[in-house]
Amino acid sequence: MRGVPRLLTYCAVAGVLAAGVAAPVALGAGLLSNQVSDAVDGISATLANSDQPLVTTVTDRDGNPIATLYDQYRVPATYDRISNAAKAAIVSIEDHRFFSEGGVDVKGMVRAALHDSSGGSTQGGSTITQQYVKNYLINVVDRNNKAAQYADSADTIARKLREAKIAVQLGQTESKEDILTGYLNVVEFSGNIYGIGAAAQAYFHTTPDKLDVQQSALLAGMVNNPNLYNPYTHPDQALQRRNVVIDAMVTNRMLDASDAETAKAAPLGVVEGGPDLPSSTCMGAAPDAGFLCQYAESYLEAAGFTQDQLATGGYTVKTTMDPGVSQAVKDAVDANVPTTQDGVANTFAVVRPGSTTHEVLAMVANRNYGTDPAKGETSTDMVANASDVFGAGSSFKIFTSAAAMETGKAGLNTPLPNPDGDCFTPPNANQYTSCYPVRNDGHYSNPISLRDGLALSPNVAFVGLESRVGMPAVLDMARRLGLRYSLNTNDAGATPDPSSSNTQYSQPQSQYFQDKLSFTLGDSPVSPLEMANVSATLMSGGTWCPPNPILSVTDRYGAPVPVKQQACEQAVSPAIANTLEAGLSQDTVSGTSATAAKAAGWHHADIGKTGTTQESESVAFVGGVDDYAVSSLVFADGRTPQEICPGTPVHLGNCGNGAFGGTVAAPPYFRAFTTILGNRPDIPLPAPDPAYLDARG
C-alpha cells in the first residue's frame, strides 16, 4: 500500500494538467499546494532572467584569441546550427512525443506513477521541457548553491509538481524549437562540458551542425547519465547506449534501418585522449601571453568585475597585447635565459606612453605562466607583482634625479661630489646611529655632473644627492612616477603584516625606507611592469597613467561594457620629464650599456638606465625607444639565490665578477627592438629645459 499515495497524487496531477489548470490547489493538498503556488511564479521569473554561463574569450589587440575563462564550458548553438541527426537522437531517446505534447506528458506521468506504485524502479515520466526546467535550475539558477541543487533533483512530489507546472508555462509561451534548443544548450555531457556545441567540439572536434548519426546518438545517450556513459571511462557502456539511441531513432521513424546498422557498426570515433577542453584560465595562454592575460583578469577584478562574472559572462575581452612585440620580446628573453634555467628569471615589460592611457603591449618572462616548475612555469604573475625582491639596482637613481630637479637641488650640469667612498648620516639619526658607508664600483671623476652620473652610475654621488634632497621627496617621486603598487608592499615584496615585530615585514616600503639611504641604490622589491611604466611616465611628458591591459570589453550580445580606470595624473612637469629623458639618453651611447649596444649593432636614439644590486642577484635595464617604454629585469628566483653570472646561458654561480645591467639585462632589449623597429625612422628625443640644467636657489 506504500505506493498508493504517490499513485493518487500523480493521477491527480495528471488530471489537473490534462485539464490545463494552472493552480495545484485543485489537488486539495493544502500545504503542498501553497508550496508549489508560492514558488512557481518566482522560479519562472528567475528562469527568464538567468543567463546561461558562457565562456569569456580573451584576445590580443588584433582580436586573436589568447585564452578562455569559464566555469562551464559552453558554446551555444541556435536551432538551425544543430544537425537534424542530433535533434532526432535526443527526441527519440528522451521524449518521442515532444513535438505533440504540451510541456508535460500526462500519459507518461500516469505510466510512471503506475510503475512506481507497483514497487518497480522509479520512472521519471519527464518530458524534454521538464528536463529543460530541471537542468536550467541545477546548471544555471542554482549552480552555486549545493543545497538548492539537491532540492532541484530531489525525488519529491512538490519538486515534480513544481517542475511540471513550469514546464506547462514554458510550453504555452515558448516554441518547440526554442525549448529543444535551450535544452541542448544547457544539459551536461560530463565533466565541465555543457551543451551540444561544447560537446561536439570536445568529443569530436566538430560543430553541432556537422554531427552525424553515430556522433549524435552517443551524445544523446550521455545526457541520461553523463558519468556512466562517458566514452573515455566507460567505452563499452557508451557504445551500448549509443546503439540503443540509434534503435530508438529507427523505432520513431527518424532513421532508416539500413542506415542504423551502418551507424551501429562504426566505432565511437571520439577524439583521442579527450575530451578536448580548452583551459579555463590564463594558464592555457601561449607562453608570450599568459602573464598579460592574468594581469588583464586582475585589472578587471579591480575595476569591479567579479571572478564569477568573468567566468560566466560570455564577455569578449580585447587586451592591449601586441602579438608582434610580445613574440619578439619573448624570443629575446628565452635566448638570454632559457625557460628552465635553474634559479634565474628574466622578466620584460613593454608599455606604450600616452597622455590618456599607458597601454601594456607585452608582459613576458623566460618563465611561463603555469603550475609545473620543472617546465620553468610559475603560478604567480611575476611581471606585474613585486617579484624582483632584490630590486632594480641603480635604475632607482631616476627617482633621486627627478626629485633633485624638482626641488632645485641639482640640474643636469650640476657637479656632484663623488669620492671613491663616503659614509652618510641616515635621516632621523641620533648619537648612536652609525653612518651608512658607500663605495663606488670603479673610479669616476670627482665631482661628476648629474648628466654623466646617469650614464656611468656612481653610487657615492647619488647617495649624497639623495641625502641632500631628503627621503620623503625621493620616495614620493618614486610613487608619482610609477611605483604605486611596489611601494605598498613590504621589504619582502608581500602585503605588510601589521602583527610582525619586524618593520621589514610590518611596514610598506613607502614607510620603511624613510630613514634608509640605500633606496636610491635599488635594493627594494619592485614590479617589473611598474618599472616599465616609470619610463612611460617620463616619455609621456611626465603624465602617469595606470598600466592598462584593456582595449575593450563587450558582453555576450556584443554591447560594450565600460571599464573603470584610475585617472591619469601629471606626476612631474613636462620640463622635468624632458630634461630627465635627455639625461638618460647617453646610457646606450657612452654609458653602462654602450658596449652591449655596440655589439648588437644598436643605433637608435633612446633612453636607458641600468641597475645592478650589490651581490649581482638582480640586474636591470629600464628605458625606452620611440613609443615603447621597457624594463628588462634579470634576477635570482630560486630557493637558494646566488650571484648571477653572464654567459650562454646566464646562470647562477660564484663568478667573482657577476652580471651587470648593461651586460645581461640590456641585451634582450637590443635584440627584441632591433626586430620590432626594423628600418623605421627614429622618433627624436625631447630637448632638455634650460631651467633644469643647473641647481636653483
N, C-alpha and C positions, 0 to 999 in steps of 0.2 A: 504493500500500500504506500510505500515511501514515495513512489513516483507520481501518485495521483495529484497532489497539489501542483506539481510542476506541469503535468499534463493539462489540468484545468486552466492554469494560468496561460499557457501557450494557446490553448483553444480560444480563451477569451481575447487574448491579444490578436489572434488571427481574425477573430470576428470583428474586432474594433477596426483593425487596419483594412480589412476587406470592405468595410462599410465606409472607409475614408474618414473616420472620426479622428480628429487630431488630438483630443484630450484623453489620457488614460483613465480619467475619472470614471469612465463607463465600466471599468473593471470592478469598481466597488471596493478596491483595496485602498482605504484612505491614506495611510502613511506612505505607502509605495506610490500612490497616485500623486501625492503632494511632492514627494522627492523628484519624481520624473518631471512634473509640470514646472517646478521651480528651476530645474537645471537645464532643460532643453533649449529654451529661448536664449539663455545666456551662452550656452555652448554653441548654438547655431551662429550667433553673432561673432563669437570668438573664432570659429572656423572661417567665417567670411573675411575676417580681418587679420588672420595669421598667415604670413607669407612662409612658404616652404624655405628651409635653409638652402642656400645656393653657394656655390664656390666663388670666392673672391679671387680675381686674377690680377697679379702684379706685373706690370710691363716696364720696359725701358722707355726712354723718351720718344722712340720711334714707334711704340705700340707693340713691340715684340714681347711676348710673354716671357717672364723670367721665373715666376713662382706662382703657386696656388695656395690659398689659405682656406681651410674648410673644417667644419665639424662633421658634416655628412657629405660624402662625395656624390653630388647630384648634377646631372647635365640634362636640364628639362627639354622635352620634345613636344611639339604640337601634334595634333591628331594626324595631320597629313604627312608628318615626318616619322610616323611609326608604320612599319610594314604591315600589310594585311595579314601576313602569317603570324605576326606577334599578337595582333588583336584577336585573330581566330583562336590561337592557342590559349590565351588567358581566359577568353569567354567559354571555350569548350570545357576546360578543366575546372574552372571556378564557379561559373554561373551561366549555363547554356540557355537559360530563359531571360538573360539580361536585357535584350532589346524589346521584350514584350511585357516585362513586369513593371510594377510601379514603385520601385525602390526597395520593396520588401516582398519576398517570395512567400506568400501565405501558405501555399501548398508545401513548400519546403519546411517552413516553421512547424506546421502540423505534423509532417512526417518525422521531423527531428524530435518533436515532443513525444510522439508515439513511441519512437525508438528509444528515447531516453527513459521513458516511463517503464519500459519492459526490462530495464536493467542492463541493456547493452552499453557499448561505448558511446560517449556523448557525441552527438552530431550537432553542428552549429546551425545549419539551415540558413547561413548568411549569404546575402547577395553581394555582388561586387560593390554595389552602392554602400551596403552596410560595412563591408571590409574597408572601403574608402574612408568612411567616417572613423572606424576604429584605428586604422593606420595613421590617419591625419592627427587624431588625438595623441597617439603614442609617439609618433615620429616628429610632429611639428609643435602642437599646442603644449604638450606636457613633456617635451624631450628633456627638460632639465629638472623634472620632478619625479623621482622614482616612485613615490607613494601614489601619485596621480596616475602614472603609467600602469601600476599594478591594478588600480581600480578600473582603468580603461580596458583591461583584459580579463577582469575577474569573472568567474562563471556564476553570475548572479542575475536574477530576474530583472532587478532595477537597471543594471547595466545594459542588458539586451533590449529591454523595452525602450530605454533612452536612445540607444543606438538605432533601433528600428524606427522610432518616431523622427529622428533627424534624417534618416535615410528617406522616409516618405517626403519630408520637406524638400530635400535635395531633388528627389525625383519630380517634384512639382515645379521646381524653379530652374533646374539645370538640364541641358540636353544630354542625351545618352553619350554623345561624342565627348562632351566636356567631362562627364563623370568618369568615363573609361580612361580618358587622357590623364585626369587628375590622379586616378588610382595608379596608373602605370608610372606616374612620376613620383609618387610618394612612397610606394611599397619598398621594403628592404629586400635585397637579394643575397645578403650575407656580409658579415664584417661591417665595413663602413660604406657599402655600396647601396645607394638608394636611387630607385627609378630606372626605367628601361634604357635611357640614354647612357647613364653611367655604367650599367651592366653590359650593354653592347660593347662599350669601349674596353672595360676591364677584362671581360671574358673572351672577347673575340676580335678586339682591335677594329671594330667597325662602328657604324652609326645605326640607330634604330630603324631607319628606313630601308636598310640593306639586310636586316636579319632574315635568314631563310627559315624553312620549316623546322629543321632539327635544332637550330640555334634558338628559335622562338620557343620551341617545346621545352628545351632544357631550362630556359629562364622562367617560363610559366610554371613549370613543375617545382621550381625552387621556392616560390612565394609561400607555399603551404608550410614548409619547414626549411628555412634557408640553411641551417646547420646540417641537418640530416642529408639534404640533397645537394650539398656542396660538392662540385665535381672534382675538387682537389683533395679533400679529406675523405670523401665517401664516393668514389667514382662509380662503383657498382650500383649503389642505390640511386645515384643521379641518373645513370643510364636507364635503369628500370623505370624510374619516374618519368623520364623524358619520353620513353616509348608508350607509357600509359597515356600521356598527354596526346601523343600522335594518334593513338587509337581513339581517344575521345574526339579528336578533330574529324576522324572518319565517321564516327557514330553521329556526329552533329552535322554531317554533310558539308564540312568545310574543307575536306581534303579527300582526294581520290585514294582508293585502297592501294592502287599500284604505286602512287607517289609516296604513300605512307610506308610501304615496305622498303622502298629505296632510302627513305629518310631514317628508318629504324636500323638499317644496316650500316649507316655511317657512324664513324667514331664520334666521341664527344666533341672533338675539334676545338677545345679551348686553348687559349694562349698558354704556351709552355711556361711553367714556373709561376703562373699567375695566382690569383687575379692581379692584373697590372693596374695599380692605382698610382696616381702622381703623389708626390709628397704633400702633406697637408701643412707644411711650414716652410719658412725661408731656407731651411736646410736642404731643400730639394733644388735650390737655385744653382746655376752654373758657378764654377769657382770664382769668377770675377764679379758675381752679382750678389752673393749671399749676405755679405755684411751690409751693403747698401739696402737690400731688401729688408733686413732685420731693423735697420735704423729707420726706414720708412714706416714700418709697422709700429715701432716705439713712438715715432713722431706723431702718428695719427692718434695713438692712445693718449699722448699728452695733450692733443688737441680736442679730446673729448670722445673719441670713438672707443667703445669697449671691445675687449677681446672677442666677446660673443658676436658683436655686430660685424667685426671683420671676418669672423669665421663662418658667418651665416648670411651676410647681407647681399652676396652676389655683386659686390662692387667691382668696378674696374679701376685700379689704382695705377695711374701713369706716373712713374717716377721720373726724376731728372737725370737718371743714369744715361750717360753717353756710351753706347756699346763700343765704339771705336777707341775712345780714350781709355775706357775701363780695360779692354783687352790688351792694349799696348802697355799699360801700366802693370797689369798682371803678368804679362810676359817678362817685363823688366825685373820685377821683384823676384820672380821664380828663377830667373837667370842669375840673380845676385845671391839669393839664399834659397836653396831647394826647399820644397814644401815639407819634407820630412826631416830637414836638418835638425839635429838634436840641440835643443836649448837656444835657438836663435830665431827671432821673429823679425820680419821686415814689413812694416805697415806703410801704406801710401794712400793719401787722400788728395783729391783734386776738387777745388771749389771755383765756381765762376763768379768773379766780382760783379757788383752791381749796386745801384743806389736804392733799389726797392726789394731786391731779393738776392741771396747768395745760393745759387743752385749747386747742389753736390753732384758732380759729374762722375766721380769714381771713388769707391772705398774698397780697397783690396789689401791683401797681405799674402806673403808666401804661404801662410796657414790658410786653410779653407774653413768655411762655416759648417760645422758638423759635430758629430759625437764620438769619432774614432781617433784618439790621439796617435795611434800607430800609423794612421794615414796623414798625419800632420793637420788634424782637424781640431777646432776649438768650438765650444758651445757658447762662448761669450763674444759680444761684438767688440773685438779688440781694436777696431779702428775708431769707434765712437767713444768707448769707455776710456777712463784714465788708466789705460792698461800698461803704459810705459812707466812703471813705478820708479825707475831710476832717474827719469827726467830727460829733457831735451837739451841739456848742456847749455853751451853759450848762446844758443838761439834766444834764450831769455834776455840777453843783453838788448834785444829790441825794446823791451819794456822800459828798461832803465834809460835808454837813449831817448825814447819818446817822452818820458816823464821829465827828463833833464831839459829837453827843448821847451816843453810846455811851461815849466817853472822858471825858465830863463837861466838855469844853472850851466847850460852848455849849448853850443851850436856845432855844426859840422866842423868848423875850423878851430874850435876851442881846444887848446892844448891840455891834455890830461896828465897829471903826474903818474909816472909809470916805472918805478924802480923794479928790479928783479923780484923783490919780495917786500912785504909790509905786514903789519899787524894792526887791525882796525878795531876800534871800540864799538861793540854792538849797541843798538838802540836800547834805551831804558837800563843801561848798565849801572851797577853800583861799585863800591870799592872792592868787592870780592869777585867781580866779573872778569874773566880772562878775555884778553883781546883775541880777535879772530885772525889767525895767520893765513896769508895768501901768498902764493908764488906764481910767477909766470912760467909757462911751459915753453921755454926758449928765451932768446934775447930779442928785445924790441927797443925802439928809440924811446928816450925819456927826456922830455914828455912826448906824448903821441897824440895826434889830433883825433877827435871823435870819428871823423871820416875814415882815417886809416885804422883806427881801433876796431871799427865794424868789420873791416876787411880782414884784419890779422888776428883779432880777438885776444888781446892780452887780458889776463884776469885781474891783475892789480889795478889797472886803470879803471876798470868798470866797477869793481867793488868799492873803490874810492869814490867814484861818481855816485854810486847808489847810496853810499853813506852820507854824501852831501845833499842829495835830493830828498832822502828820507823814505823809509819803508812804506808808510801809508800811501804816498804818492805813487811809488813803483807798483805796489800791489793793486791799487785802484786802476792804474793804467793797464796792467795785465788783464784785469777783469773787463775793462771797457773795450780793449782791442779784441778780446775773444775768449778768454779763459773763464767763461761763465760757469760751466759745469765743473771743470777741473778744480777750481779754487773752492768749490763747495764740498769736495771730497777731503778726507783726511790725508795725512802724510803716508798712508799706505794705499791710496787710491780708492778707498772704500767710503761708505757713508759713515760720518763721525758717530762714535759710540759714547754718549754722554756719561755712561756708567764707568768708563775706563778712567783709571787714575793717571794714565799717561797721556799728556797733551798731544802726543804724536798721533794718537788714535781718537781722542775725545774731541779735538778741535778741527774745524775746517782749515784748510791751508790759508785762507784769507786772514785767519786769526793767528794760526800757528807761526807764520813767518813774519809777523810784525816786528820781531826782535832778532831776526836771523838774516845776516848779510849774504848767506850762501844762495839766496833766492836768485840773484842775477846770474849765477853760475848754473842754474837749471838742474837742481838736484831734487826736484819735487815731482810727484806723479802727474802725468799730463795725458790728455786725449790727443791722439794724432789728428783727428778731424778738426779739433779746435785750433791746433797749430796751423793747419792749412787755412782756416778761417781768419786767423790773425793776419796772414798775408793778404787775404781777400779784403779785409777792412782797410788796410793801407792802400791797396790797389783800387779801392772804391772811393778815393778821396777822403778817407777817414770815416766812412759810413759803415757801422757794424749792422749786420743782419744775422739772424739765426741761420745756421747752415741748413738749407731747405732741400729735402729729398722728394718733394711732391710737386708735380706739374698740375695734375687734376685728379679728381675722384668723381666717378659717375655711378649712379645706383643701378639696380637690375633693369630699370626701364630706360636707361640712357640719360637720365636727367642729372645735371651737375649737382654735386654736393659740396657746399662750402667747407673749407678747412681753415680753422683759426691759426693765425701765425703771429708770433710775438713781433711787435713793431720794431722797425729798424731805428737806429739811433746814430746821431752824429757823435762818434766816440772821440775823435780829435778833429781839429780844423783841417781843411784840405791843405793848407800851407804846411802844417807839421807832417801830414801824411806824405805829401810830395817830397818834402825835404828828406824825410827818413828813407823814402824809396831811392832817392839819389845817393844817400849814404850807403845803401845796401847794394848798389849797382856794381861794385867792384869785386865782389866775392869770387865770381867765376872768371874774372879778368886778371886780377893780381892778388887775390886773397886766398883763403884757405882751401877753396875748391878749384883753383885755377889749373893746377897740374892735371887733375882728373878731367876738367873741361877740355883742356888741350888734347889729352889722349883720346877723348871721344869726338874730336873734331867740332866741338861746340862753338858757335859763332853768333848766337842770338843775344840781343840786349835783354837783360833780365835782372831780377833782384834775388839775393840769397843770403842766408846766414847759416853757418854750420854750428854744430854743438857736439861736445864730447864730455862725458862725465869722467870723474877723477880716475875711476878704475876701468874705464872703457867698457862698462856694462851696458852703455847706451850711447849711440851716436845719431846725429840728426842733420838733415838738410831741410831748411824752411825757406821758401821763396816763391817765385812766380815768373811767368813769361807770357807776353801778350795778354790774353784774357783768361789765364789759368793760374790759380793760386794753389800751391802744393806744399805737402810735407812728406818727407821720407824719413821714417824713424826705424833704426835697426837696434834691437835690444834683446837682452837675455830674458827668456820667458820660461825657463825650466825650473825644476825644483831646486837645483844646485847651480845658481847663476855664477858665471865666471867672466873673466875678461873676454871680450870679443876680438878675434884676430882676423885680419884681412887675408884674403886668399881665394882660391877657386876650389871649393866654395868658402864663403865666410863661415867661420866656425868658432867654437869656444876653445880656450886654452890658456896657457901661460907663455905668451909670445914675447914678453918683455917690452915690446913696443906695439901696443894694441891698436885697434882700429881708431880712426878719426872720422868725423862727419864728412870731411872732404874726400876721403879715400874709400869709404864704404857706403855711406848714406846718399851721397850725391850721384854716383854713377847710375843708379836706376832712373833718376830724373833725366840725366842726359840721354840715356838710351831710349826712354819712353817718348820724350818730347822731340827728339830728332825724327822719330817716326810720325808723331802727331802733327808737327808743324810742317814737315816737308820743306817745300821751297817757298812757302808763303812769306811775304814781306813782314818784317818786324814792326810791331807797334812801338813807337818810341816811348821812352820813359819820361815822366814829367821833370821839369827843371826844378831845382831847389828854390825855396823862397828866401830872398836875401835877409829877411827878418830873422831867420833861424840859422844863419851861418855862424853867428857868434853869440856868446853869452850876453844876457841882458840884465842890467841892474845889479 
